[in-house]
Amino acid sequence: MGPIGSNGLANARDFQAPVAHFSEEFGATASEGSKTFEITVKLNNTLFYTKQAHTPFDVVGWQGNYYPYKYDLGRFNTIGTISYDHPDPSIFTVLSAPSPIPGTAVADFVIFPPRWLVGEDTFRPPWYHRNTMSEFMGLICGGYDAKRGGAGGFVPGGASLHNVMSGHGPDAESYEGARNAPLQPVKVGGGSCAFMFESCLMVGVTEWGLRTCKKVQEGYSEESWGGVKTHWAKPAGKEVKSHLAN
């Protein structure tokens, strides 16, 4: 679970596992029964199925540590700054799968739920950045505070992928809005929920995802950042030292 200790982020008490269940929909033997049940199993991105004459819930005893559970994302306890700066998105971690390298995750599952922003002297949306983690982000419902909605924007059911060291950040409209917004407490993300899978590994995309589905936003970079305005100019009389070696 998340990195904040005993309470905060995803609390263990909010994860729910199924209770014991037994069904008597079976016959005298495994091949006899009044109904047909179809069993579907997913392995290595392939679905396999079979049919049988008895219910899969005819087990009266079970031992193991691999079982389904569910978690209501609305129970997530969001943490944020109460002073200044934009914290690292790891504060929104619901679940984490660590790698052998301390402090590095094979996969973090992160959400961006409704929350208050109160940071002073701060550009509150995620700043323009790149890092060593791949970021696959999606929108479940509502809107996302760092990207506009509608045509060419971020809509429910949409997703974005910024692989390792790919630069990204707020789109032009969100940037201008946050740059000029009064720095008073404001609640963002009402009625919305976005998620992100973050990994130290490169994320591959299938041929279907890139071309066959015909859902890729081909003009993504231009539609997101082509309209970002320049607000800075070198002060008159100041020299700029090159960062390049002579």
N, C-alpha and C positions, 0 to 999 in steps of 0.2 A: 504494500500500500504506500501512500504518500510519505514524505520524509519528516513530517512534523511530530513525531512522538505519540503520546497517549490520546490526546484529543485534538482534532483539527483535520481538515481535508476529509478523506474517506475513513469513517470510523468503522471498526470491525463489527460493531453491534448492528450496523445497517445492512450487512450482507446476509442474504436469505438463501437457505438451502432447502430442498424439498424434504418433506417428512416421509416416513415409511409408508409404503402403499403396496397392497396386495390385491390382485384381481383373480377371479375364479373363471375367467373366460377361456377354458381349455377342456380337452376331452380326456379320455382314459389314458392316452399315450400322446407323445409329442406330435405325432402325425395325424391325430384325430381332433376334431373340434368343429363347432358350428359356424365359425367365422374365419376369415382370412386376414392376416395382419401383414403389412408391408414394412420391412425394416430398412431404413436408409442410413448409410454410414459414409462419412467423408474422410478420405485419406489422400494426402499428397495432391490436393486440389482436384480430386476426382470423386464423384459420387457413385457408390455401389449400393445395390439394393437386392433384397431377397424376400420371398413370401413364406409364411409359415402358418400353421393351423392353430397355434396357441399364442396367447398374449405374452408380450415381453415382460409383463409385470407379474409373473407367476413365481417370483423368487421370495421366499420367506426369510432368508438370512443373507446378509451381504457384509463383506469387510473390505475396506480399501480407503484410499485417500484421493481418488479421482472422481469427482461428482459435479454435477451442474450447480450453479448458484446464480442469483441475480442481485442487482444493486440499483436502487432508484437514484438516478443522477441528481434529482431534486434534493436529496439528503446531503449533498456535498457541502462541507463547511469551508467557504472561500476565505482565503487569507490574502491580505494586501498591505501596501504601505500606508502608514498614517503620518508620514512626514514628507518625503520627496522621492523622486526618481521612479522609473518604471522597473519593477522587479522582474527577475528572470521567470519565464513561464513555468518553471518547475514547481512553483507554488500552487499550480492548478493540477498537480499529479493525482490521479485516482488510483492507478495501479502501476507498478514498476517491475520490470524483469531485469535484474542486474547482470552485467557481463563480468568476466573474470577480472577486469580492470576496475579498481575502486573508483567510485564516483561516475562511472560510465554505464549507461543502460543499453541493453540490447533493444528494449522497447519500453517507452513510457506511454501510458494512456492518459491524456490530459483533456480537461473540458474547460470551456469559458462560459460559465453560467451568469445569470443576472447578478450584478455586484455594484458596490459604490466605489467611485473614484474620488479621492480627496487630496492627492499629492499636490504640494505647493511648488511653484517655480519649476514646473515639470511639463514636458510634452508627454501626454498621458498614453496615447496609443503606442503599440510596439514601434520602436525606432527602426530605421533602415539598417539592416545587418546581414551578416552571413556567419555561419558557424560550422562546426564539425559534425553536426547532427543533421540527419535528413528529417524533414517535416512534411507529413501528409496530413492535411487539414480538411475537415468537412463541416457542413452546416446542417444540423438536424432540423431546426425550425427557427423562425424569426429572422433576425439580421445580425451581422457581425460589426462591431464598432470600428474596425479598422479597414473595412471594405464596404463600398456602397452596394445596394441591391439592384435588382432590375437587369435589363439587357446589358451584357458586358460586365456585370458585377457578380457578386457572390449571392447565390440563391439557395434555398433549402433543397437538399439533394445534390448540391454541387460540391466539388472537392478541388483542392490544389496540392501540388507536389513541388516542394523546393528541396532538391537533393543536396547532399553534402557540399558546402561552400558555394551554394547558389544565393546571390544577393536578392533580398526582397524586403518588403515593408508596406506601410499603408498606401492605398491608391491616392491619386492626386486630390480627389474630392475630400476624402477623409483627412488627408494631411492639412489642407487649407482650413477645414472646419475646426480641427483640433488646435491649429496654430493660432487661430483668432478667437477661440472660445474663452469666456471668462473662467478663471480658475476657482470655481466654487464647487462644493460637493455636488456630484451628479450621479444618478444611478443609470447604468448602461445595461444593455442586454435584456431588457424587460420582455418576457414572453419568448425568449430565444435560448438556444443552446448550441454552441459550436464545439467540436472536438478536434484533437490532434494526436496522431501517433508520431512519436519522436524516437529515432534510432541512430546509433553510431554506425550503422551499416547503410550502404547504398540501397535504394529501393528501385527495383526493376519494374518496368511497365510492359505488359503483353502487347502483341501486335493488335489484338482486339481493342485494348484500351487506347492505343495510340491512333489507330486508323479505322478499323472495322466498325466500331460503334458510332463513328462520326459525331462524337460529342465533345471533342477537344476544342477549346477556345483558341483558335489559331492566332488571334490578335491579342492574346493575354497581356504581354509585356507593354505594348503600345496603349491598350485600353486602360491598363492599370496605372502606368507611370509616365506615359508620353506627355501628359499635361502637367507634370510636376513643375512648379515655377521656381525660378532662381531668386532668392531673397538676399543674397550676400554678394558683395563686391570688395575687392582688395582696397583697403584705405589708401588714399592718395599719398604718394611719397614713400610708401613702404616697399621694401624689397622682399622677394620670396626666395628662400634658399632651396635649391634643388635637393631632393632626397636621393638622387642618383649618384653613384660613385663616379669620381672624375676618371 
